[in-house]
């Protein structure tokens, strides 16, 4: 998941090339399930992704809607450099990519038809200034769209005390790093506070179980595992968590697809709103 904030040095996933490639794969995993779900862009629309990271989501949007005018911003220059190369490799050559702070956007007022965010505000301790800036650069009648999860909704069956220990540690790590593991619940409230109108905040559940869903269950578990496993060392070093229990929880989580009766789920919150001109 991608981030940009005043505490990006604490971004729990890091900025390695391996992580940048994982972000590309993550966007492909969520392409149809979430990123392109219920979006209605028109040719020529200007779209800004705040916290664009490695350009993974911009790549999905640009390929699906080649007539869009894309823009993205991230605080990390290495992310923007990777994003530029990734998008060029996809044939997306005219993307407006900027290195900068999300709370001080470099664009003029009323520059964009859409603002799109995904896996971003979960890493932000104070999202209000960012949403105020989003409001400023959005055109009257324009739409903002936010996509975030709630880490408490990553559920498994059968349950495991060690997995719950791991989940607790993950939430604590995100909070310790300046983020918010529960941000999905707040999206609608935050948009209202920022002055947006016609606010919606919908929970979309993704649930997979053994049987006809077995491969989808395995894909989901492996997707979560890919970003969860590398955070274990931080839980030990920064939080002093029990290495054995964390390892046991992670091992049990990954074994879910191999159990005879098992299931896993997550809730992703999609919030959208309009900037109304009075």
Helices and strands as residue ranges (DSSP letters): G 8-10, H 17-29, I 31-35, E 46-50, H 56-64, E 69-74, H 77-89, E 96-99, E 112-118, G 121-123, H 128-137, E 138-149, G 151-153, E 155-157, H 161-176, G 183-186, H 187-193, E 197-209, H 214-228, G 229-231, H 232-239, H 243-255, G 256-258, E 263-274
